[in-house]
């Protein structure tokens, strides 16, 4: 197990590191030794850090709602959560509260009365695999084309863009991405007025939310530029760009907020 951790640290991949730490909870070798390591439990007890996970989850649902708006599609009736990321429900506050919160986000974004149901299964990895195995050729051919919410009015008019189009972004596009990001951060903390973070998730404000908002937005332009430059290294100029610019300033903002709280 030690050499696996060494490889992950050598590659400097935070996503792999988090997945590794979550996996220790069900590690057979550790259980055999009577050792219990649970990242989920530790995060559940860190009430201040919960806001980082709630923000992360909100961003994903907000993005989906905006994308469906773009395509003229109403909110889904069901969302099935799979993968390690589904553990975020237990960290934040349980499926029932997250479901109510998800409906609130869709209602606010789509100006509708959503009755959405979240499905959380005990074997999230298996259900993803089973879904793929049961797909027929007709299912595969019927898969809709991808669509993206890039976070800027000009780019959202396209189904896809090339990586080379992002190498020298006009200032007005950058400003729009940053402004949309800042509006999302305000949207997130406004949700607290409609569904108390303290009551449903144990996240107390005590005057901290105003400072959190500053931390998330004060270096948004720098965060966006840094993430964009690094991400473009993974693309050839003529490659279709499949990221949403919406998440770029958020990536740096979440890192800063987690560091600030810790």
C-alpha positions as CSV (number, residue, x, y, z in Angstrom):
1,X,0.0,0.0,0.0
2,X,2.9,2.3,0.7
3,X,4.3,2.1,-2.8
4,X,0.8,3.0,-4.2
5,X,0.8,6.2,-2.1
6,X,4.4,7.0,-3.2
7,X,3.3,6.7,-6.9
8,X,0.3,9.0,-6.3
9,X,2.4,11.6,-4.5
10,X,5.1,11.4,-7.3
11,X,2.4,12.1,-9.9
12,X,1.1,15.1,-7.9
13,X,-2.6,14.2,-8.6
14,X,-4.9,15.3,-5.9
15,X,-7.9,13.4,-7.3
16,X,-6.0,10.1,-7.1
17,X,-4.9,11.0,-3.6
18,X,-8.4,11.7,-2.4
19,X,-9.7,8.4,-4.0
20,X,-6.9,6.5,-2.3
21,X,-7.7,8.0,1.1
22,X,-11.4,7.2,0.7
23,X,-10.5,3.6,-0.2
24,X,-8.7,3.0,3.1
25,X,-12.1,2.8,4.8
26,X,-12.8,-0.6,3.2
27,X,-9.2,-1.8,2.9
28,X,-9.0,-5.5,3.7
29,X,-5.4,-5.4,5.0
30,X,-6.2,-2.6,7.4
31,X,-9.3,-4.3,8.7
32,X,-7.3,-7.5,9.2
33,X,-4.9,-5.5,11.5
34,X,-7.8,-4.0,13.3
35,X,-7.0,-0.5,12.1
36,X,-9.8,1.8,11.1
37,X,-9.1,4.8,8.9
38,X,-12.2,6.7,7.7
39,X,-11.7,10.0,5.8
40,X,-15.5,10.3,5.5
41,X,-15.9,10.2,9.3
42,X,-13.2,12.7,9.9
43,X,-14.7,15.1,7.3
44,X,-18.2,14.6,8.8
45,X,-16.9,15.9,12.2
46,X,-15.2,19.0,10.6
47,X,-18.2,21.3,10.5
48,X,-16.3,24.2,9.0
49,X,-14.8,22.2,6.2
50,X,-18.3,20.9,5.2
51,X,-18.9,24.2,3.4
52,X,-16.2,23.3,0.8
53,X,-18.0,20.1,0.0
54,X,-21.4,21.8,-0.1
55,X,-20.0,24.4,-2.5
56,X,-18.5,21.7,-4.7
57,X,-21.8,19.8,-4.9
58,X,-23.8,23.0,-5.6
59,X,-21.5,23.9,-8.4
60,X,-22.1,20.6,-10.2
61,X,-25.9,20.8,-9.8
62,X,-25.9,24.5,-10.8
63,X,-23.8,23.6,-13.9
64,X,-26.3,20.8,-14.9
65,X,-29.3,23.1,-14.4
66,X,-27.7,25.8,-16.5
67,X,-26.8,23.3,-19.2
68,X,-30.4,21.9,-19.3
69,X,-31.6,25.5,-19.5
70,X,-29.4,26.0,-22.6
71,X,-30.9,22.9,-24.2
72,X,-34.4,23.8,-23.3
73,X,-34.7,20.6,-21.1
74,X,-36.6,20.7,-17.7
75,X,-35.0,19.2,-14.6
76,X,-34.9,15.4,-14.5
77,X,-37.2,13.3,-12.3
78,X,-34.3,11.2,-10.9
79,X,-30.6,11.6,-10.4
80,X,-28.6,8.4,-9.6
81,X,-25.3,9.1,-7.9
82,X,-22.4,6.7,-8.5
83,X,-18.7,6.6,-7.8
84,X,-16.7,7.7,-4.8
85,X,-18.2,11.2,-5.1
86,X,-21.5,9.9,-3.9
87,X,-19.9,9.7,-0.4
88,X,-20.2,13.5,-0.3
89,X,-23.9,13.0,0.7
90,X,-22.8,11.4,4.0
91,X,-20.2,14.0,4.6
92,X,-22.5,17.0,4.1
93,X,-25.7,15.8,5.7
94,X,-27.6,12.8,4.3
95,X,-29.6,12.0,1.2
96,X,-32.9,13.6,2.3
97,X,-31.3,17.0,3.0
98,X,-29.2,16.9,-0.2
99,X,-32.3,16.0,-2.2
100,X,-34.2,19.0,-0.8
101,X,-31.2,21.2,-1.5
102,X,-30.9,19.9,-5.1
103,X,-34.5,20.7,-5.8
104,X,-33.9,24.2,-4.4
105,X,-31.0,24.8,-6.8
106,X,-33.0,23.6,-9.8
107,X,-36.0,25.7,-8.8
108,X,-33.8,28.8,-8.4
109,X,-31.9,28.3,-11.7
110,X,-34.8,27.1,-13.9
111,X,-37.6,29.2,-12.1
112,X,-39.7,26.0,-11.8
113,X,-41.2,23.7,-9.2
114,X,-38.9,20.7,-9.3
115,X,-39.8,17.4,-7.7
116,X,-36.5,15.6,-8.2
117,X,-35.5,12.4,-6.4
118,X,-31.9,11.4,-5.7
119,X,-31.0,7.8,-5.8
120,X,-28.0,6.7,-3.7
121,X,-27.0,3.0,-3.9
122,X,-24.7,1.0,-1.6
123,X,-22.6,-0.2,-4.5
124,X,-22.0,2.9,-6.6
125,X,-19.2,1.5,-8.7
126,X,-21.1,-1.7,-9.5
127,X,-24.2,0.1,-10.7
128,X,-22.2,2.2,-13.2
129,X,-20.6,-1.0,-14.6
130,X,-23.9,-2.8,-14.8
131,X,-25.5,0.1,-16.7
132,X,-22.7,-0.1,-19.3
133,X,-22.9,-3.9,-19.7
134,X,-26.7,-3.8,-20.2
135,X,-26.5,-1.1,-23.0
136,X,-27.7,-2.4,-26.3
137,X,-26.3,-1.2,-29.7
138,X,-29.5,0.9,-30.0
139,X,-28.8,2.5,-26.6
140,X,-25.3,3.3,-27.7
141,X,-26.4,4.8,-31.0
142,X,-29.2,6.8,-29.3
143,X,-26.7,8.5,-26.9
144,X,-27.2,12.2,-27.4
145,X,-24.4,14.4,-28.5
146,X,-22.5,16.2,-25.7
147,X,-23.2,19.8,-24.9
148,X,-21.4,22.2,-22.7
149,X,-22.1,25.3,-20.5
150,X,-18.9,27.2,-20.9
151,X,-19.9,30.0,-18.7
152,X,-19.8,32.8,-21.2
153,X,-22.6,33.9,-23.6
154,X,-20.4,34.0,-26.7
155,X,-19.0,30.5,-26.3
156,X,-22.3,29.0,-25.1
157,X,-23.6,29.7,-28.6
158,X,-21.4,26.8,-29.8
159,X,-21.8,23.1,-29.3
160,X,-18.0,22.8,-29.1
161,X,-14.9,24.9,-29.5
162,X,-11.2,24.1,-30.4
163,X,-8.4,24.4,-27.9
164,X,-6.7,27.0,-30.1
165,X,-9.6,29.3,-29.7
166,X,-8.8,29.6,-25.9
167,X,-5.1,30.4,-26.2
168,X,-5.8,34.1,-26.5
169,X,-9.2,34.8,-25.1
170,X,-10.6,38.3,-25.6
171,X,-10.8,40.3,-22.4
172,X,-14.6,40.6,-22.7
173,X,-14.9,36.8,-22.6
174,X,-12.6,36.5,-19.5
175,X,-14.6,39.2,-17.8
176,X,-17.9,37.4,-18.5
177,X,-16.5,34.1,-17.1
178,X,-15.3,35.8,-14.0
179,X,-18.5,37.7,-13.5
180,X,-20.6,34.5,-14.0
181,X,-18.4,32.8,-11.4
182,X,-18.8,35.6,-8.9
183,X,-22.6,35.5,-9.5
184,X,-22.6,31.8,-8.7
185,X,-20.7,32.4,-5.4
186,X,-23.3,35.0,-4.4
187,X,-26.0,32.5,-5.5
188,X,-24.5,29.8,-3.3
189,X,-24.5,31.9,-0.1
190,X,-28.0,33.3,-0.9
191,X,-29.2,29.7,-0.7
192,X,-28.5,29.8,3.0
193,X,-31.4,32.3,3.3
194,X,-33.9,29.8,1.8
195,X,-32.5,26.6,3.4
196,X,-30.4,27.2,6.5
197,X,-26.9,25.6,6.1
198,X,-26.8,25.5,9.9
199,X,-30.1,23.7,10.3
200,X,-29.7,21.1,7.5
201,X,-25.9,20.7,7.3
202,X,-24.5,21.9,10.6
203,X,-22.6,24.7,8.9
204,X,-22.7,27.7,11.1
205,X,-22.2,31.2,9.6
206,X,-21.2,33.3,12.7
207,X,-20.0,36.0,10.3
208,X,-17.7,33.7,8.4
209,X,-19.6,33.5,5.1
210,X,-18.8,37.0,4.1
211,X,-15.1,36.3,4.5
212,X,-15.5,32.9,2.7
213,X,-17.0,34.8,-0.2
214,X,-14.0,37.2,-0.3
215,X,-11.6,34.3,-0.3
216,X,-13.4,32.6,-3.2
217,X,-13.5,35.7,-5.4
218,X,-10.6,38.0,-4.6
219,X,-8.1,36.1,-6.8
220,X,-10.6,34.7,-9.4
221,X,-8.9,36.2,-12.4
222,X,-5.5,34.8,-11.4
223,X,-7.1,31.4,-10.6
224,X,-8.8,31.3,-14.0
225,X,-5.7,32.2,-15.9
226,X,-3.5,29.7,-14.1
227,X,-5.9,26.8,-14.5
228,X,-6.5,27.6,-18.2
229,X,-2.8,27.7,-19.0
230,X,-2.2,24.4,-17.3
231,X,-5.2,22.7,-18.8
232,X,-4.4,23.7,-22.4
233,X,-1.2,21.7,-22.1
234,X,-3.3,18.6,-22.3
235,X,-4.8,19.6,-25.6
236,X,-3.6,19.8,-29.2
237,X,-4.6,23.0,-31.0
238,X,-7.2,21.3,-33.2
239,X,-8.6,19.2,-30.3
240,X,-12.2,19.8,-29.4
241,X,-12.2,21.5,-26.0
242,X,-14.5,19.7,-23.6
243,X,-14.0,21.6,-20.3
244,X,-16.3,24.2,-18.9
245,X,-14.6,27.5,-18.2
246,X,-17.1,27.9,-15.4
247,X,-15.2,25.6,-13.2
248,X,-11.7,27.1,-13.7
249,X,-11.9,30.0,-11.2
250,X,-13.9,27.7,-8.9
251,X,-11.0,25.2,-8.9
252,X,-8.6,27.7,-7.5
253,X,-11.3,29.3,-5.2
254,X,-12.1,25.9,-3.5
255,X,-8.4,25.3,-2.9
256,X,-8.0,28.7,-1.3
257,X,-11.1,28.3,0.8
258,X,-10.1,24.9,2.1
259,X,-6.6,26.2,2.9
260,X,-8.2,29.3,4.7
261,X,-10.5,27.1,6.8
262,X,-7.8,24.6,7.7
